Amino acid sequence: MTNRQDNLSKEFLTIVEAAKYLSISESALYKKTSNKEIPYYVPGGKKIYILKGDLDNWVLSGKVNPVSEINLETERYLSRNSKIQMSC
């Protein structure tokens, strides 16, 4: 099994492994942990471990909606609010 495949099968990753998993630098990942942007664990108070699922959730939390989805949400919002105002 290659190192990349091994990282994919692990539940907890080190900073080095997590940075490779996210394709970012280790220093960028350290900054995100120090800013509490990504949850992490420090058993014994020394080495940082990150749950792979937390990395996936962090990536998914940065979703940028396409204009078509934003327009649809806007139309739904305006439609709901116009019905509420008409009933008053």
Secondary structure by P-SEA (a helix, b strand, c coil): ccaaaaaaacccccaaaaaaaacccaaaaaaaaaaccbbbbbccccbbbbcaaaaaaaaaaaccccaaaaaaaaaaaaaaaaaaaaac
